[in-house]
């Protein structure tokens, strides 16, 4: 295998790990936004206001809920493919190290 292919697999593995890390950081932030919307409508001042409609609640909660659902979907998809990517990246990184050492040993002799 060529060095270019090995480095491509290594780059893809690092890239997928960074994507998963971004998703894992983004999910708690989205949960916080969802909790802020819920607390806005669950407070004692909202109970006394008769003008608050369920339509405004649905409008307010729609965007954070859809973003959270989409992040969980991305996390599931990336978790399904990550073991293959990590195993392949580890294997090719190992092959890269061994090939570099083998070339170095051959050059010595």
C-alpha positions as CSV (number, residue, x, y, z in Angstrom):
1,X,0.0,0.0,0.0
2,X,1.2,3.4,-0.8
3,X,2.0,6.1,1.8
4,X,-0.7,8.3,0.2
5,X,-3.4,5.8,0.9
6,X,-2.3,5.3,4.5
7,X,-2.2,9.0,5.2
8,X,-5.6,9.4,3.6
9,X,-7.1,6.8,6.0
10,X,-5.3,8.5,8.9
11,X,-6.8,11.9,7.9
12,X,-10.3,10.4,7.5
13,X,-10.0,8.8,11.0
14,X,-9.0,12.1,12.6
15,X,-11.7,14.0,10.7
16,X,-14.4,11.6,11.9
17,X,-13.1,11.8,15.5
18,X,-13.3,15.6,15.4
19,X,-16.9,15.4,13.9
20,X,-18.0,13.1,16.8
21,X,-16.3,15.4,19.3
22,X,-18.2,18.4,17.9
23,X,-21.5,16.5,18.1
24,X,-20.8,15.4,21.7
25,X,-20.1,19.1,22.7
26,X,-23.1,20.4,20.8
27,X,-25.7,18.1,22.4
28,X,-25.5,19.5,26.0
29,X,-25.7,23.0,24.6
30,X,-28.8,22.2,22.7
31,X,-30.3,20.5,25.8
32,X,-29.6,23.7,27.7
33,X,-31.5,25.7,25.0
34,X,-34.4,23.3,25.3
35,X,-34.5,23.6,29.1
36,X,-34.4,27.4,28.8
37,X,-37.6,27.3,26.6
38,X,-39.3,24.9,29.0
39,X,-38.4,27.0,32.0
40,X,-39.7,30.1,30.3
41,X,-43.2,28.4,30.1
42,X,-43.1,26.5,33.3
43,X,-42.3,29.5,35.6
44,X,-44.8,30.9,38.1
45,X,-45.2,34.1,36.1
46,X,-46.4,32.1,33.1
47,X,-49.1,30.4,35.2
48,X,-50.7,33.7,36.0
49,X,-50.6,34.9,32.3
50,X,-53.7,33.8,30.5
51,X,-52.4,35.2,27.1
52,X,-49.8,32.5,26.7
53,X,-50.9,30.1,24.0
54,X,-49.8,26.6,23.1
55,X,-49.0,28.0,19.6
56,X,-46.3,30.3,20.9
57,X,-44.9,27.4,23.0
58,X,-44.7,25.1,19.9
59,X,-43.1,27.9,17.9
60,X,-40.5,28.5,20.6
61,X,-39.6,24.9,21.2
62,X,-39.6,23.7,17.6
63,X,-36.2,24.9,16.6
64,X,-34.2,23.6,19.6
65,X,-36.1,20.3,19.6
66,X,-35.4,19.7,15.9
67,X,-31.7,20.7,16.3
68,X,-31.4,18.3,19.2
69,X,-33.1,15.5,17.3
70,X,-30.8,16.1,14.3
71,X,-27.7,16.0,16.5
72,X,-28.8,12.7,18.1
73,X,-29.4,11.3,14.6
74,X,-25.9,12.4,13.5
75,X,-24.5,10.8,16.7
76,X,-26.2,7.5,16.0
77,X,-25.0,7.5,12.4
78,X,-21.4,8.4,13.4
79,X,-21.4,5.8,16.2
80,X,-22.5,3.1,13.8
81,X,-19.6,3.8,11.4
82,X,-17.0,4.9,13.9
83,X,-15.8,1.4,15.0
84,X,-15.0,0.6,11.4
85,X,-13.2,3.9,10.9
86,X,-11.2,3.7,14.2
87,X,-10.2,0.1,13.5
88,X,-9.2,0.9,10.0
89,X,-7.3,4.0,11.0
90,X,-5.5,2.1,13.8
91,X,-4.6,-0.7,11.4
92,X,-3.3,1.6,8.7
93,X,-1.4,3.7,11.3
94,X,0.2,0.5,12.5
95,X,1.1,-0.5,8.9
96,X,2.5,3.0,8.3
97,X,4.8,2.8,11.4
98,X,5.9,-0.7,10.4
99,X,6.6,0.3,6.9
100,X,8.6,3.3,7.9
101,X,10.6,1.1,10.4
102,X,11.1,-1.6,7.7
103,X,12.4,1.0,5.2
104,X,14.7,2.4,7.9
105,X,16.0,-1.1,8.8
106,X,16.5,-1.9,5.1
107,X,18.5,1.3,4.6
108,X,20.8,0.5,7.5
109,X,21.8,-2.8,6.1
